[in-house]
């Protein structure tokens, strides 16, 4: 009984008591009768509710939000439907995927009653039916999916599950808003195997990338060799630059065979050592050449 109906019943009951005490006891029954009629006939539906009313076994109407009156005894409210969005959690344990892998899947469905008449008259308990339909649809979806697709393509699995459930609940006046898979659990042994497989794939990819880098470096070396082959002076200048850069490190001792120095033009190599040790510009290097070099300490 809603608050308005309860208030009116209380008022007429008090009025009946007052009339019975002060006027005539028989008049009190009139007020009591009105209070009983109000209690059974005046109904109120909230904004999210639908009242399904049968009159003598036949559908009379579906009442929405607000106050309304029914005929006692003749009319009967058979269902009060909540039209707000509802959530139902469901799961599938030890369901086999298409590649015969047992998985435990937890999901949740968001739904609401779109047609209160169908929800009340087409099925007995629509909430229990939604739970059963969701579970069976989830198992069917798992059985037709590969494990890799089930783990990676969650959105596609959600959409497929939503369409499957919607087709079955539409005749009951139930609309499915969305279905979300919350968790997919696989056996620990399979988790270890998948982890090792992923690690092997990463190592394979790393080696492929390293091989590609080595091939690119080798190609650049070939290009450089072709350039130096036709320009021996460029090779000597490059060698002098390498020696100069090497001797810039303070406190370093460099041992270099004389044959290597000779091959790089002894006068030019000796000049590079002298310039590195004294920080003399190359423009003033014409008078700094020496003999063969066997060992030298570079200090800057």
C-alpha positions as protocol buffer text, in pm:
chain_id: "A"
residue {
  index: 1
  type: UNK
  ca { x: 0 y: 0 z: 0 }
}
residue {
  index: 2
  type: UNK
  ca { x: 137 y: 337 z: -99 }
}
residue {
  index: 3
  type: UNK
  ca { x: 153 y: 640 z: 129 }
}
residue {
  index: 4
  type: UNK
  ca { x: -142 y: 826 z: -28 }
}
residue {
  index: 5
  type: UNK
  ca { x: -372 y: 524 z: -6 }
}
residue {
  index: 6
  type: UNK
  ca { x: -263 y: 457 z: 351 }
}
residue {
  index: 7
  type: UNK
  ca { x: -334 y: 818 z: 447 }
}
residue {
  index: 8
  type: UNK
  ca { x: -685 y: 814 z: 294 }
}
residue {
  index: 9
  type: UNK
  ca { x: -766 y: 483 z: 461 }
}
residue {
  index: 10
  type: UNK
  ca { x: -651 y: 621 z: 795 }
}
residue {
  index: 11
  type: UNK
  ca { x: -864 y: 936 z: 753 }
}
residue {
  index: 12
  type: UNK
  ca { x: -1181 y: 744 z: 671 }
}
residue {
  index: 13
  type: UNK
  ca { x: -1122 y: 502 z: 956 }
}
residue {
  index: 14
  type: UNK
  ca { x: -1093 y: 792 z: 1202 }
}
residue {
  index: 15
  type: UNK
  ca { x: -1401 y: 953 z: 1050 }
}
residue {
  index: 16
  type: UNK
  ca { x: -1591 y: 629 z: 1094 }
}
residue {
  index: 17
  type: UNK
  ca { x: -1490 y: 605 z: 1458 }
}
residue {
  index: 18
  type: UNK
  ca { x: -1590 y: 966 z: 1519 }
}
residue {
  index: 19
  type: UNK
  ca { x: -1928 y: 928 z: 1347 }
}
residue {
  index: 20
  type: UNK
  ca { x: -1992 y: 605 z: 1534 }
}
residue {
  index: 21
  type: UNK
  ca { x: -1924 y: 765 z: 1869 }
}
residue {
  index: 22
  type: UNK
  ca { x: -2094 y: 1101 z: 1816 }
}
residue {
  index: 23
  type: UNK
  ca { x: -2369 y: 1046 z: 1554 }
}
residue {
  index: 24
  type: UNK
  ca { x: -2480 y: 692 z: 1484 }
}
residue {
  index: 25
  type: UNK
  ca { x: -2287 y: 363 z: 1510 }
}
residue {
  index: 26
  type: UNK
  ca { x: -2441 y: 239 z: 1186 }
}
residue {
  index: 27
  type: UNK
  ca { x: -2295 y: 531 z: 990 }
}
residue {
  index: 28
  type: UNK
  ca { x: -1950 y: 422 z: 1099 }
}
residue {
  index: 29
  type: UNK
  ca { x: -1974 y: 111 z: 877 }
}
residue {
  index: 30
  type: UNK
  ca { x: -2018 y: 333 z: 575 }
}
residue {
  index: 31
  type: UNK
  ca { x: -1685 y: 504 z: 639 }
}
residue {
  index: 32
  type: UNK
  ca { x: -1519 y: 174 z: 716 }
}
residue {
  index: 33
  type: UNK
  ca { x: -1648 y: 34 z: 385 }
}
residue {
  index: 34
  type: UNK
  ca { x: -1511 y: 336 z: 195 }
}
residue {
  index: 35
  type: UNK
  ca { x: -1173 y: 288 z: 363 }
}
residue {
  index: 36
  type: UNK
  ca { x: -1164 y: -78 z: 255 }
}
residue {
  index: 37
  type: UNK
  ca { x: -1261 y: 12 z: -104 }
}
residue {
  index: 38
  type: UNK
  ca { x: -987 y: 277 z: -118 }
}
residue {
  index: 39
  type: UNK
  ca { x: -733 y: 30 z: 16 }
}
residue {
  index: 40
  type: UNK
  ca { x: -812 y: -223 z: -260 }
}
residue {
  index: 41
  type: UNK
  ca { x: -883 y: 13 z: -551 }
}
residue {
  index: 42
  type: UNK
  ca { x: -643 y: 309 z: -528 }
}
residue {
  index: 43
  type: UNK
  ca { x: -295 y: 221 z: -654 }
}
residue {
  index: 44
  type: UNK
  ca { x: 14 y: 425 z: -731 }
}
residue {
  index: 45
  type: UNK
  ca { x: 302 y: 335 z: -960 }
}
residue {
  index: 46
  type: UNK
  ca { x: 647 y: 489 z: -940 }
}
residue {
  index: 47
  type: UNK
  ca { x: 807 y: 635 z: -1247 }
}
residue {
  index: 48
  type: UNK
  ca { x: 1008 y: 317 z: -1312 }
}
residue {
  index: 49
  type: UNK
  ca { x: 719 y: 74 z: -1254 }
}
residue {
  index: 50
  type: UNK
  ca { x: 455 y: -82 z: -1477 }
}
residue {
  index: 51
  type: UNK
  ca { x: 142 y: -248 z: -1333 }
}
residue {
  index: 52
  type: UNK
  ca { x: -8 y: -526 z: -1544 }
}
residue {
  index: 53
  type: UNK
  ca { x: -383 y: -552 z: -1470 }
}
residue {
  index: 54
  type: UNK
  ca { x: -616 y: -838 z: -1564 }
}
residue {
  index: 55
  type: UNK
  ca { x: -994 y: -799 z: -1559 }
}
residue {
  index: 56
  type: UNK
  ca { x: -1171 y: -1129 z: -1514 }
}
residue {
  index: 57
  type: UNK
  ca { x: -873 y: -1318 z: -1650 }
}
residue {
  index: 58
  type: UNK
  ca { x: -818 y: -1095 z: -1954 }
}
residue {
  index: 59
  type: UNK
  ca { x: -564 y: -821 z: -2002 }
}
residue {
  index: 60
  type: UNK
  ca { x: -727 y: -495 z: -1901 }
}
residue {
  index: 61
  type: UNK
  ca { x: -437 y: -248 z: -1919 }
}
residue {
  index: 62
  type: UNK
  ca { x: -78 y: -170 z: -1826 }
}
residue {
  index: 63
  type: UNK
  ca { x: -61 y: 130 z: -1594 }
}
residue {
  index: 64
  type: UNK
  ca { x: 240 y: 355 z: -1566 }
}
residue {
  index: 65
  type: UNK
  ca { x: 357 y: 617 z: -1321 }
}
residue {
  index: 66
  type: UNK
  ca { x: 103 y: 795 z: -1099 }
}
residue {
  index: 67
  type: UNK
  ca { x: -225 y: 719 z: -922 }
}
residue {
  index: 68
  type: UNK
  ca { x: -487 y: 495 z: -1083 }
}
residue {
  index: 69
  type: UNK
  ca { x: -798 y: 312 z: -976 }
}
residue {
  index: 70
  type: UNK
  ca { x: -895 y: -51 z: -1027 }
}
residue {
  index: 71
  type: UNK
  ca { x: -1222 y: -229 z: -955 }
}
residue {
  index: 72
  type: UNK
  ca { x: -1180 y: -449 z: -649 }
}
residue {
  index: 73
  type: UNK
  ca { x: -1242 y: -823 z: -699 }
}
residue {
  index: 74
  type: UNK
  ca { x: -1292 y: -782 z: -1075 }
}
residue {
  index: 75
  type: UNK
  ca { x: -950 y: -635 z: -1150 }
}
residue {
  index: 76
  type: UNK
  ca { x: -630 y: -799 z: -1040 }
}
residue {
  index: 77
  type: UNK
  ca { x: -273 y: -668 z: -1050 }
}
residue {
  index: 78
  type: UNK
  ca { x: -77 y: -976 z: -1166 }
}
residue {
  index: 79
  type: UNK
  ca { x: 268 y: -817 z: -1199 }
}
residue {
  index: 80
  type: UNK
  ca { x: 461 y: -508 z: -1103 }
}
residue {
  index: 81
  type: UNK
  ca { x: 747 y: -471 z: -1350 }
}
residue {
  index: 82
  type: UNK
  ca { x: 1062 y: -272 z: -1275 }
}
residue {
  index: 83
  type: UNK
  ca { x: 1167 y: -106 z: -1602 }
}
residue {
  index: 84
  type: UNK
  ca { x: 1504 y: 19 z: -1480 }
}
residue {
  index: 85
  type: UNK
  ca { x: 1831 y: -128 z: -1613 }
}
residue {
  index: 86
  type: UNK
  ca { x: 1911 y: -450 z: -1431 }
}
residue {
  index: 87
  type: UNK
  ca { x: 2241 y: -640 z: -1403 }
}
residue {
  index: 88
  type: UNK
  ca { x: 2282 y: -1016 z: -1391 }
}
residue {
  index: 89
  type: UNK
  ca { x: 2616 y: -1187 z: -1331 }
}
residue {
  index: 90
  type: UNK
  ca { x: 2667 y: -1531 z: -1482 }
}
residue {
  index: 91
  type: UNK
  ca { x: 2957 y: -1766 z: -1552 }
}
residue {
  index: 92
  type: UNK
  ca { x: 3060 y: -2082 z: -1730 }
}
residue {
  index: 93
  type: UNK
  ca { x: 3293 y: -2326 z: -1553 }
}
residue {
  index: 94
  type: UNK
  ca { x: 3515 y: -2578 z: -1730 }
}
residue {
  index: 95
  type: UNK
  ca { x: 3371 y: -2491 z: -2070 }
}
residue {
  index: 96
  type: UNK
  ca { x: 3570 y: -2623 z: -2364 }
}
residue {
  index: 97
  type: UNK
  ca { x: 3680 y: -2387 z: -2640 }
}
residue {
  index: 98
  type: UNK
  ca { x: 3694 y: -2483 z: -3005 }
}
residue {
  index: 99
  type: UNK
  ca { x: 4054 y: -2599 z: -2958 }
}
residue {
  index: 100
  type: UNK
  ca { x: 3950 y: -2811 z: -2654 }
}
residue {
  index: 101
  type: UNK
  ca { x: 4091 y: -2589 z: -2379 }
}
residue {
  index: 102
  type: UNK
  ca { x: 3892 y: -2578 z: -2051 }
}
residue {
  index: 103
  type: UNK
  ca { x: 3824 y: -2221 z: -1938 }
}
residue {
  index: 104
  type: UNK
  ca { x: 3625 y: -2047 z: -1665 }
}
residue {
  index: 105
  type: UNK
  ca { x: 3452 y: -1732 z: -1790 }
}
residue {
  index: 106
  type: UNK
  ca { x: 3276 y: -1468 z: -1578 }
}
residue {
  index: 107
  type: UNK
  ca { x: 3048 y: -1216 z: -1746 }
}
residue {
  index: 108
  type: UNK
  ca { x: 2776 y: -964 z: -1666 }
}
residue {
  index: 109
  type: UNK
  ca { x: 2469 y: -861 z: -1865 }
}
residue {
  index: 110
  type: UNK
  ca { x: 2286 y: -527 z: -1858 }
}
residue {
  index: 111
  type: UNK
  ca { x: 1916 y: -551 z: -1952 }
}
residue {
  index: 112
  type: UNK
  ca { x: 1579 y: -385 z: -1900 }
}
residue {
  index: 113
  type: UNK
  ca { x: 1214 y: -462 z: -1960 }
}
residue {
  index: 114
  type: UNK
  ca { x: 1101 y: -294 z: -2277 }
}
residue {
  index: 115
  type: UNK
  ca { x: 750 y: -442 z: -2298 }
}
residue {
  index: 116
  type: UNK
  ca { x: 594 y: -503 z: -1955 }
}
residue {
  index: 117
  type: UNK
  ca { x: 297 y: -690 z: -2102 }
}
residue {
  index: 118
  type: UNK
  ca { x: 518 y: -955 z: -2267 }
}
residue {
  index: 119
  type: UNK
  ca { x: 745 y: -983 z: -1962 }
}
residue {
  index: 120
  type: UNK
  ca { x: 444 y: -1054 z: -1741 }
}
residue {
  index: 121
  type: UNK
  ca { x: 239 y: -1279 z: -1971 }
}
residue {
  index: 122
  type: UNK
  ca { x: 482 y: -1447 z: -2212 }
}
residue {
  index: 123
  type: UNK
  ca { x: 707 y: -1611 z: -1951 }
}
residue {
  index: 124
  type: UNK
  ca { x: 671 y: -1715 z: -1589 }
}
residue {
  index: 125
  type: UNK
  ca { x: 988 y: -1583 z: -1424 }
}
residue {
  index: 126
  type: UNK
  ca { x: 1176 y: -1366 z: -1673 }
}
residue {
  index: 127
  type: UNK
  ca { x: 1470 y: -1293 z: -1437 }
}
residue {
  index: 128
  type: UNK
  ca { x: 1553 y: -1661 z: -1395 }
}
residue {
  index: 129
  type: UNK
  ca { x: 1505 y: -1715 z: -1767 }
}
residue {
  index: 130
  type: UNK
  ca { x: 1755 y: -1441 z: -1849 }
}
residue {
  index: 131
  type: UNK
  ca { x: 2013 y: -1603 z: -1622 }
}
residue {
  index: 132
  type: UNK
  ca { x: 1967 y: -1944 z: -1787 }
}
residue {
  index: 133
  type: UNK
  ca { x: 1974 y: -1802 z: -2138 }
}
residue {
  index: 134
  type: UNK
  ca { x: 2289 y: -1603 z: -2062 }
}
residue {
  index: 135
  type: UNK
  ca { x: 2470 y: -1912 z: -1932 }
}
residue {
  index: 136
  type: UNK
  ca { x: 2376 y: -2132 z: -2227 }
}
residue {
  index: 137
  type: UNK
  ca { x: 2465 y: -1859 z: -2477 }
}
residue {
  index: 138
  type: UNK
  ca { x: 2801 y: -1809 z: -2308 }
}
residue {
  index: 139
  type: UNK
  ca { x: 2881 y: -2180 z: -2334 }
}
residue {
  index: 140
  type: UNK
  ca { x: 2778 y: -2185 z: -2699 }
}
residue {
  index: 141
  type: UNK
  ca { x: 3000 y: -1885 z: -2771 }
}
residue {
  index: 142
  type: UNK
  ca { x: 3298 y: -2044 z: -2590 }
}
residue {
  index: 143
  type: UNK
  ca { x: 3251 y: -2371 z: -2779 }
}
residue {
  index: 144
  type: UNK
  ca { x: 3263 y: -2193 z: -3114 }
}
residue {
  index: 145
  type: UNK
  ca { x: 3565 y: -1971 z: -3033 }
}
residue {
  index: 146
  type: UNK
  ca { x: 3937 y: -2036 z: -3030 }
}
residue {
  index: 147
  type: UNK
  ca { x: 4120 y: -1962 z: -2705 }
}
residue {
  index: 148
  type: UNK
  ca { x: 4343 y: -1697 z: -2866 }
}
residue {
  index: 149
  type: UNK
  ca { x: 4041 y: -1511 z: -3007 }
}
residue {
  index: 150
  type: UNK
  ca { x: 3860 y: -1537 z: -2674 }
}
residue {
  index: 151
  type: UNK
  ca { x: 4155 y: -1381 z: -2491 }
}
residue {
  index: 152
  type: UNK
  ca { x: 4242 y: -1108 z: -2740 }
}
residue {
  index: 153
  type: UNK
  ca { x: 3912 y: -1010 z: -2909 }
}
residue {
  index: 154
  type: UNK
  ca { x: 3700 y: -933 z: -2602 }
}
residue {
  index: 155
  type: UNK
  ca { x: 3486 y: -671 z: -2778 }
}
residue {
  index: 156
  type: UNK
  ca { x: 3392 y: -904 z: -3061 }
}
residue {
  index: 157
  type: UNK
  ca { x: 3305 y: -1177 z: -2811 }
}
residue {
  index: 158
  type: UNK
  ca { x: 3090 y: -931 z: -2614 }
}
residue {
  index: 159
  type: UNK
  ca { x: 2900 y: -826 z: -2925 }
}
residue {
  index: 160
  type: UNK
  ca { x: 2846 y: -1186 z: -3037 }
}
residue {
  index: 161
  type: UNK
  ca { x: 2717 y: -1280 z: -2693 }
}
residue {
  index: 162
  type: UNK
  ca { x: 2488 y: -977 z: -2682 }
}
residue {
  index: 163
  type: UNK
  ca { x: 2332 y: -1062 z: -3019 }
}
residue {
  index: 164
  type: UNK
  ca { x: 2279 y: -1425 z: -2918 }
}
residue {
  index: 165
  type: UNK
  ca { x: 2105 y: -1333 z: -2592 }
}
residue {
  index: 166
  type: UNK
  ca { x: 1898 y: -1056 z: -2752 }
}
residue {
  index: 167
  type: UNK
  ca { x: 1752 y: -1295 z: -3011 }
}
residue {
  index: 168
  type: UNK
  ca { x: 1626 y: -1521 z: -2732 }
}
residue {
  index: 169
  type: UNK
  ca { x: 1493 y: -1254 z: -2495 }
}
residue {
  index: 170
  type: UNK
  ca { x: 1323 y: -1029 z: -2753 }
}
residue {
  index: 171
  type: UNK
  ca { x: 996 y: -1234 z: -2752 }
}
residue {
  index: 172
  type: UNK
  ca { x: 975 y: -1176 z: -2375 }
}
residue {
  index: 173
  type: UNK
  ca { x: 993 y: -798 z: -2407 }
}
residue {
  index: 174
  type: UNK
  ca { x: 1346 y: -789 z: -2266 }
}
residue {
  index: 175
  type: UNK
  ca { x: 1608 y: -563 z: -2427 }
}
residue {
  index: 176
  type: UNK
  ca { x: 1979 y: -634 z: -2369 }
}
residue {
  index: 177
  type: UNK
  ca { x: 2190 y: -318 z: -2343 }
}
residue {
  index: 178
  type: UNK
  ca { x: 2534 y: -478 z: -2327 }
}
residue {
  index: 179
  type: UNK
  ca { x: 2725 y: -789 z: -2225 }
}
residue {
  index: 180
  type: UNK
  ca { x: 3074 y: -768 z: -2078 }
}
residue {
  index: 181
  type: UNK
  ca { x: 3315 y: -1056 z: -2019 }
}
residue {
  index: 182
  type: UNK
  ca { x: 3494 y: -978 z: -1693 }
}
residue {
  index: 183
  type: UNK
  ca { x: 3748 y: -1259 z: -1671 }
}
residue {
  index: 184
  type: UNK
  ca { x: 3873 y: -1560 z: -1865 }
}
residue {
  index: 185
  type: UNK
  ca { x: 4063 y: -1807 z: -1644 }
}
residue {
  index: 186
  type: UNK
  ca { x: 4271 y: -2087 z: -1793 }
}
residue {
  index: 187
  type: UNK
  ca { x: 4458 y: -2374 z: -1619 }
}
residue {
  index: 188
  type: UNK
  ca { x: 4794 y: -2286 z: -1459 }
}
residue {
  index: 189
  type: UNK
  ca { x: 4983 y: -2544 z: -1667 }
}
residue {
  index: 190
  type: UNK
  ca { x: 4851 y: -2383 z: -1984 }
}
residue {
  index: 191
  type: UNK
  ca { x: 4943 y: -2038 z: -1851 }
}
residue {
  index: 192
  type: UNK
  ca { x: 5305 y: -2154 z: -1807 }
}
residue {
  index: 193
  type: UNK
  ca { x: 5312 y: -2300 z: -2157 }
}
residue {
  index: 194
  type: UNK
  ca { x: 5170 y: -1980 z: -2307 }
}
residue {
  index: 195
  type: UNK
  ca { x: 5424 y: -1775 z: -2113 }
}
residue {
  index: 196
  type: UNK
  ca { x: 5712 y: -1982 z: -2251 }
}
residue {
  index: 197
  type: UNK
  ca { x: 5567 y: -1956 z: -2601 }
}
residue {
  index: 198
  type: UNK
  ca { x: 5541 y: -1578 z: -2572 }
}
residue {
  index: 199
  type: UNK
  ca { x: 5898 y: -1557 z: -2443 }
}
residue {
  index: 200
  type: UNK
  ca { x: 6022 y: -1769 z: -2734 }
}
residue {
  index: 201
  type: UNK
  ca { x: 5836 y: -1546 z: -2979 }
}
residue {
  index: 202
  type: UNK
  ca { x: 5995 y: -1235 z: -2828 }
}
residue {
  index: 203
  type: UNK
  ca { x: 6343 y: -1390 z: -2846 }
}
residue {
  index: 204
  type: UNK
  ca { x: 6281 y: -1488 z: -3206 }
}
residue {
  index: 205
  type: UNK
  ca { x: 6172 y: -1136 z: -3292 }
}
residue {
  index: 206
  type: UNK
  ca { x: 6473 y: -988 z: -3113 }
}
residue {
  index: 207
  type: UNK
  ca { x: 6710 y: -1210 z: -3310 }
}
residue {
  index: 208
  type: UNK
  ca { x: 6542 y: -1122 z: -3637 }
}
residue {
  index: 209
  type: UNK
  ca { x: 6577 y: -752 z: -3558 }
}
residue {
  index: 210
  type: UNK
  ca { x: 6943 y: -800 z: -3459 }
}
residue {
  index: 211
  type: UNK
  ca { x: 7013 y: -988 z: -3783 }
}
residue {
  index: 212
  type: UNK
  ca { x: 6851 y: -711 z: -3985 }
}
residue {
  index: 213
  type: UNK
  ca { x: 7065 y: -454 z: -3806 }
}
residue {
  index: 214
  type: UNK
  ca { x: 7382 y: -654 z: -3872 }
}
residue {
  index: 215
  type: UNK
  ca { x: 7292 y: -684 z: -4240 }
}
residue {
  index: 216
  type: UNK
  ca { x: 7233 y: -307 z: -4261 }
}
residue {
  index: 217
  type: UNK
  ca { x: 7565 y: -235 z: -4087 }
}
residue {
  index: 218
  type: UNK
  ca { x: 7749 y: -474 z: -4319 }
}
residue {
  index: 219
  type: UNK
  ca { x: 7597 y: -297 z: -4618 }
}
residue {
  index: 220
  type: UNK
  ca { x: 7720 y: 39 z: -4491 }
}
residue {
  index: 221
  type: UNK
  ca { x: 8068 y: -105 z: -4438 }
}
residue {
  index: 222
  type: UNK
  ca { x: 8067 y: -234 z: -4796 }
}
residue {
  index: 223
  type: UNK
  ca { x: 7973 y: 113 z: -4921 }
}
residue {
  index: 224
  type: UNK
  ca { x: 8249 y: 269 z: -4713 }
}
residue {
  index: 225
  type: UNK
  ca { x: 8504 y: 14 z: -4838 }
}
residue {
  index: 226
  type: UNK
  ca { x: 8411 y: 90 z: -5198 }
}
residue {
  index: 227
  type: UNK
  ca { x: 8459 y: 461 z: -5134 }
}
residue {
  index: 228
  type: UNK
  ca { x: 8795 y: 417 z: -4959 }
}
residue {
  index: 229
  type: UNK
  ca { x: 8914 y: 178 z: -5231 }
}
residue {
  index: 230
  type: UNK
  ca { x: 8903 y: 454 z: -5488 }
}
residue {
  index: 231
  type: UNK
  ca { x: 9029 y: 727 z: -5252 }
}
residue {
  index: 232
  type: UNK
  ca { x: 9330 y: 610 z: -5045 }
}
residue {
  index: 233
  type: UNK
  ca { x: 9388 y: 963 z: -4913 }
}
residue {
  index: 234
  type: UNK
  ca { x: 9039 y: 962 z: -4760 }
}
residue {
  index: 235
  type: UNK
  ca { x: 9130 y: 637 z: -4583 }
}
residue {
  index: 236
  type: UNK
  ca { x: 9446 y: 793 z: -4441 }
}
residue {
  index: 237
  type: UNK
  ca { x: 9255 y: 1099 z: -4320 }
}
residue {
  index: 238
  type: UNK
  ca { x: 8999 y: 873 z: -4159 }
}
residue {
  index: 239
  type: UNK
  ca { x: 9274 y: 679 z: -3984 }
}
residue {
  index: 240
  type: UNK
  ca { x: 9430 y: 1002 z: -3858 }
}
residue {
  index: 241
  type: UNK
  ca { x: 9095 y: 1115 z: -3724 }
}
residue {
  index: 242
  type: UNK
  ca { x: 9045 y: 785 z: -3540 }
}
residue {
  index: 243
  type: UNK
  ca { x: 9388 y: 814 z: -3379 }
}
residue {
  index: 244
  type: UNK
  ca { x: 9321 y: 1173 z: -3278 }
}
residue {
  index: 245
  type: UNK
  ca { x: 8986 y: 1087 z: -3121 }
}
residue {
  index: 246
  type: UNK
  ca { x: 9144 y: 796 z: -2937 }
}
residue {
  index: 247
  type: UNK
  ca { x: 9422 y: 1004 z: -2784 }
}
residue {
  index: 248
  type: UNK
  ca { x: 9181 y: 1267 z: -2649 }
}
residue {
  index: 249
  type: UNK
  ca { x: 9108 y: 1048 z: -2345 }
}
residue {
  index: 250
  type: UNK
  ca { x: 9320 y: 1179 z: -2057 }
}
residue {
  index: 251
  type: UNK
  ca { x: 9556 y: 928 z: -1894 }
}
residue {
  index: 252
  type: UNK
  ca { x: 9514 y: 666 z: -2169 }
}
residue {
  index: 253
  type: UNK
  ca { x: 9808 y: 457 z: -2294 }
}
residue {
  index: 254
  type: UNK
  ca { x: 9791 y: 341 z: -2653 }
}
residue {
  index: 255
  type: UNK
  ca { x: 10014 y: 70 z: -2803 }
}
residue {
  index: 256
  type: UNK
  ca { x: 10022 y: 61 z: -3182 }
}
residue {
  index: 257
  type: UNK
  ca { x: 10244 y: -162 z: -3405 }
}
residue {
  index: 258
  type: UNK
  ca { x: 10482 y: 29 z: -3625 }
}
residue {
  index: 259
  type: UNK
  ca { x: 10364 y: -168 z: -3928 }
}
residue {
  index: 260
  type: UNK
  ca { x: 10016 y: -31 z: -3878 }
}
residue {
  index: 261
  type: UNK
  ca { x: 10146 y: 321 z: -3843 }
}
residue {
  index: 262
  type: UNK
  ca { x: 10356 y: 282 z: -4159 }
}
residue {
  index: 263
  type: UNK
  ca { x: 10053 y: 163 z: -4349 }
}
residue {
  index: 264
  type: UNK
  ca { x: 9867 y: 476 z: -4248 }
}
residue {
  index: 265
  type: UNK
  ca { x: 10144 y: 712 z: -4364 }
}
residue {
  index: 266
  type: UNK
  ca { x: 10397 y: 744 z: -4079 }
}
residue {
  index: 267
  type: UNK
  ca { x: 10441 y: 1115 z: -4108 }
}
residue {
  index: 268
  type: UNK
  ca { x: 10068 y: 1178 z: -4095 }
}
residue {
  index: 269
  type: UNK
  ca { x: 10013 y: 943 z: -3798 }
}
residue {
  index: 270
  type: UNK
  ca { x: 10301 y: 1096 z: -3602 }
}
residue {
  index: 271
  type: UNK
  ca { x: 10159 y: 1439 z: -3676 }
}
residue {
  index: 272
  type: UNK
  ca { x: 9819 y: 1331 z: -3536 }
}
residue {
  index: 273
  type: UNK
  ca { x: 9983 y: 1213 z: -3212 }
}
residue {
  index: 274
  type: UNK
  ca { x: 10170 y: 1538 z: -3175 }
}
residue {
  index: 275
  type: UNK
  ca { x: 9860 y: 1745 z: -3236 }
}
residue {
  index: 276
  type: UNK
  ca { x: 9658 y: 1542 z: -2986 }
}
residue {
  index: 277
  type: UNK
  ca { x: 9916 y: 1583 z: -2714 }
}
residue {
  index: 278
  type: UNK
  ca { x: 9971 y: 1955 z: -2762 }
}
residue {
  index: 279
  type: UNK
  ca { x: 9627 y: 2065 z: -2892 }
}
residue {
  index: 280
  type: UNK
  ca { x: 9800 y: 2227 z: -3195 }
}
residue {
  index: 281
  type: UNK
  ca { x: 9569 y: 2314 z: -3486 }
}
residue {
  index: 282
  type: UNK
  ca { x: 9620 y: 2132 z: -3814 }
}
residue {
  index: 283
  type: UNK
  ca { x: 9714 y: 2455 z: -3982 }
}
residue {
  index: 284
  type: UNK
  ca { x: 10038 y: 2462 z: -3777 }
}
residue {
  index: 285
  type: UNK
  ca { x: 10119 y: 2094 z: -3833 }
}
residue {
  index: 286
  type: UNK
  ca { x: 10364 y: 2125 z: -4120 }
}
residue {
  index: 287
  type: UNK
  ca { x: 10668 y: 2130 z: -3889 }
}
residue {
  index: 288
  type: UNK
  ca { x: 10555 y: 1864 z: -3634 }
}
residue {
  index: 289
  type: UNK
  ca { x: 10626 y: 1532 z: -3816 }
}
residue {
  index: 290
  type: UNK
  ca { x: 10860 y: 1269 z: -3650 }
}
residue {
  index: 291
  type: UNK
  ca { x: 10988 y: 918 z: -3713 }
}
residue {
  index: 292
  type: UNK
  ca { x: 10834 y: 576 z: -3647 }
}
residue {
  index: 293
  type: UNK
  ca { x: 10600 y: 542 z: -3343 }
}
residue {
  index: 294
  type: UNK
  ca { x: 10617 y: 238 z: -3108 }
}
residue {
  index: 295
  type: UNK
  ca { x: 10452 y: 354 z: -2783 }
}
residue {
  index: 296
  type: UNK
  ca { x: 10316 y: 684 z: -2659 }
}
residue {
  index: 297
  type: UNK
  ca { x: 10119 y: 807 z: -2356 }
}
residue {
  index: 298
  type: UNK
  ca { x: 9845 y: 1053 z: -2450 }
}
residue {
  index: 299
  type: UNK
  ca { x: 9779 y: 1323 z: -2194 }
}
residue {
  index: 300
  type: UNK
  ca { x: 9553 y: 1613 z: -2259 }
}
